[in-house]
Amino acid sequence: MRRSRLLLAVTAAASLAACHSQGNSDTNEGRARSPSAIEFPAADRPVATIISTRWSDEEARDRVNEASQIMDAAKVNPGMTVADIGAGEGYYTVRLAKRVGQNGRVLAEDIVPEIIDALGRRINRENMQNVSVKLGTPDDPKLPPSSFDRIFLVHMYHEIAEPYAFLWRLYPALKPDGEIIVVDANRLTQNHGTPPPQLKCEFEAVGFKEVGFRDSPFAGGYLARFGIGGARPKPDQINPCHVHVTDSQ
């Protein structure tokens, strides 16, 4: 059902791992938490160590029309404003830019300055004037409020060390009818995926609701869509998830 990952060890990946995981992928115990996340519940699950800035090479992904199929399923249309969180080398960024067209906008975000710099050079080289890049932090994507029709989180959710803080701060960035698009593998977080029940629980804990789900083996797992489902709770009122799941593989 799933293709093998192409694991490319790069220096930037080590920096990413330190920023997101601050520990190992087996447990969160003893992991130092960011002061900006202390007011939120800690994740009751392992956090995967980042081992690559890419999920697979771009040619392999294009051979199965991954981006086109995901953008179709997410109903990405010309003129939309879209964010690509954890953009890495920009596989989705450049394809989203072409899909939304000159009247649309794409914001590519990552947490490592070197990656953002490299992506910025690619955007300039490919003359994509409808794309901007932004440096975020592990628990705050730093997106402008009420701005986005779609926000993409592709093969990176399992690497977010502070999911409640991250999602809580992501919530205001959506337009009222906007959606967050999550692409991930259906396996345990320490195995570089997120079980769908865990994903749904964590999103619902901060006020989102699941509006769509489909298996997407061509993209290495599934696609889940979330919209605003209710009021965003205060950080100390978030009920953390304690979901017992097993690896599907």
C-alpha positions in Angstrom: 0.0 0.0 0.0 2.9 2.4 0.7 6.0 3.2 -1.2 9.3 3.1 0.5 10.6 6.5 1.8 13.7 7.9 0.2 15.8 8.8 3.3 18.3 11.5 2.5 20.5 12.5 5.4 21.3 16.2 5.2 22.8 18.6 7.7 19.6 20.6 7.8 17.6 17.6 8.8 19.7 17.3 12.0 18.8 20.9 12.8 15.2 20.2 12.1 15.3 17.2 14.4 16.8 19.3 17.2 14.1 22.0 16.8 11.1 19.8 16.6 11.9 16.7 18.6 14.4 17.9 21.3 14.8 14.2 22.2 14.3 10.8 20.6 11.4 9.2 18.8 10.6 6.7 21.5 9.4 8.8 24.3 8.6 12.4 25.3 9.8 11.9 28.9 12.6 14.3 29.8 12.2 16.4 26.7 12.7 20.1 27.4 9.6 22.0 26.4 9.6 25.4 24.8 8.5 28.2 27.2 6.0 29.3 24.6 4.3 25.9 24.9 4.3 25.3 28.6 0.7 26.6 29.0 -0.6 23.9 26.7 -0.9 20.2 27.4 2.1 18.0 26.4 1.6 15.4 23.7 0.8 12.0 25.1 2.6 10.2 22.3 6.1 10.0 20.9 7.3 12.6 18.4 9.2 11.4 15.3 12.7 12.5 14.7 13.1 14.4 11.4 15.4 12.5 9.2 14.9 14.2 5.8 13.7 17.4 4.2 11.8 15.4 1.6 9.4 12.4 1.8 10.4 11.1 -1.6 12.1 12.5 -4.8 10.0 14.8 -6.9 10.1 12.7 -10.1 8.8 9.7 -8.3 6.0 11.7 -6.8 5.0 13.2 -10.1 5.0 9.8 -11.8 1.9 8.9 -9.7 0.5 12.5 -9.9 0.7 12.9 -6.2 0.4 16.6 -5.9 -2.3 16.9 -8.6 -4.4 14.2 -6.9 -4.0 15.7 -3.5 -4.8 19.3 -4.7 -7.9 17.9 -6.6 -9.1 16.2 -3.4 -8.5 19.4 -1.4 -10.4 21.4 -4.0 -7.5 23.9 -4.5 -8.7 26.3 -7.2 -7.2 29.4 -9.0 -7.3 32.5 -6.9 -7.0 30.8 -3.5 -4.6 31.7 -0.8 -2.7 28.6 0.5 0.0 27.9 3.1 2.5 25.0 2.8 3.7 24.3 6.3 7.0 22.4 6.7 7.6 23.2 3.0 11.1 21.8 2.9 12.5 21.8 -0.6 9.2 23.1 -2.0 7.6 20.1 -3.8 4.1 21.2 -2.9 4.9 24.9 -2.8 5.8 25.2 -6.5 2.8 23.0 -7.6 0.4 24.9 -5.4 1.7 28.2 -6.9 0.9 26.9 -10.4 -2.6 25.7 -9.4 -3.7 28.9 -7.7 -2.3 31.1 -10.5 -1.3 34.7 -10.6 -4.4 35.8 -8.7 -3.7 33.4 -5.9 -1.0 33.4 -3.2 1.1 30.7 -1.6 3.0 31.1 1.7 5.7 28.5 2.3 6.8 28.1 5.9 9.5 26.1 7.6 11.4 26.3 10.9 15.0 26.1 9.7 16.6 29.3 8.3 18.8 27.4 5.9 15.8 25.6 4.4 13.8 28.8 4.0 16.8 30.4 2.3 17.2 27.6 -0.1 13.5 27.6 -0.9 13.6 31.3 -1.4 16.3 30.8 -4.0 14.3 28.2 -5.8 11.2 30.5 -5.9 13.4 33.3 -7.3 15.0 30.9 -9.8 11.6 29.7 -11.0 10.2 33.2 -11.0 7.2 32.4 -8.9 5.9 35.9 -8.0 2.9 34.6 -6.2 4.9 32.8 -3.5 6.4 34.2 -0.3 8.4 32.3 2.4 8.3 32.6 6.2 10.3 31.3 9.1 8.1 29.8 11.8 8.9 28.0 15.1 8.1 24.4 16.3 5.0 25.5 18.2 3.9 28.5 16.1 3.7 28.7 12.3 3.3 32.5 12.6 0.6 32.8 9.9 -1.5 36.0 9.5 -5.1 35.7 10.8 -8.1 34.9 8.6 -6.0 34.6 5.5 -6.0 31.0 4.1 -8.4 28.9 2.1 -6.2 25.9 2.5 -3.3 25.0 4.8 -1.2 22.0 3.9 0.6 19.7 6.4 2.2 17.0 4.2 4.2 14.2 5.9 5.2 16.4 8.8 2.5 16.3 11.4 4.1 13.4 13.3 7.2 15.6 13.7 5.4 18.4 15.6 6.6 18.2 19.2 3.8 20.5 20.6 0.7 19.6 18.6 -1.8 21.5 20.9 0.2 24.7 20.9 0.8 24.4 17.1 -2.8 23.7 16.2 -4.1 26.3 18.6 -2.0 29.0 16.9 -2.9 27.6 13.5 -6.6 27.9 14.1 -6.9 31.7 13.6 -5.1 31.6 10.2 -8.0 29.9 8.5 -10.8 31.7 6.7 -14.2 30.7 8.1 -14.7 28.2 5.3 -11.0 27.2 5.0 -9.6 23.8 5.5 -6.4 22.2 6.8 -5.1 19.4 4.6 -3.1 16.7 6.4 -1.3 14.0 4.4 0.4 11.3 6.5 1.0 7.6 6.8 -1.3 5.4 8.9 1.2 4.2 11.4 2.5 5.2 14.9 4.1 8.6 15.3 7.5 7.1 16.2 7.3 5.2 12.9 6.8 8.5 11.0 3.1 8.5 10.6 0.0 9.5 12.6 -2.9 7.0 13.3 -6.1 8.7 12.1 -7.9 8.4 15.5 -4.9 10.2 17.1 -5.0 12.9 14.4 -8.7 13.5 14.7 -8.6 13.7 18.5 -5.8 16.2 18.6 -7.5 18.5 16.0 -10.8 18.3 17.8 -9.2 19.1 21.1 -8.5 22.7 19.8 -11.8 23.3 18.0 -11.4 21.7 14.6 -13.7 19.1 13.0 -12.9 16.5 10.4 -14.7 17.2 7.2 -13.2 14.6 4.9 -10.9 11.5 4.9 -9.7 9.2 2.2 -7.0 6.6 1.8 -4.3 8.0 -0.6 -1.7 5.2 -1.2 -0.2 7.2 -4.0 0.9 9.8 -1.4 2.1 7.2 1.1 -1.0 7.0 3.4 -4.1 9.1 3.7 -5.5 12.6 3.3 -7.6 14.2 6.1 -9.4 17.5 5.9 -10.3 19.7 8.9 -12.3 22.8 9.2 -13.3 25.1 12.1 -15.7 23.1 14.2 -16.3 25.3 17.2 -14.8 27.9 19.6 -11.1 27.6 20.2 -10.7 26.7 23.9 -8.3 28.5 26.2 -4.9 26.7 26.5 -5.6 25.5 30.0 -9.0 24.1 28.9 -7.7 21.8 26.2 -8.4 18.2 27.0 -5.3 16.2 25.9 -5.8 13.0 23.9 -5.1 9.6 25.4 -5.7 7.4 22.3 -4.5 3.8 22.4 -3.6 2.8 18.9 -1.5 0.1 17.3 0.6 0.3 14.2 -1.3 -0.7 11.1 1.7 -2.2 9.4 
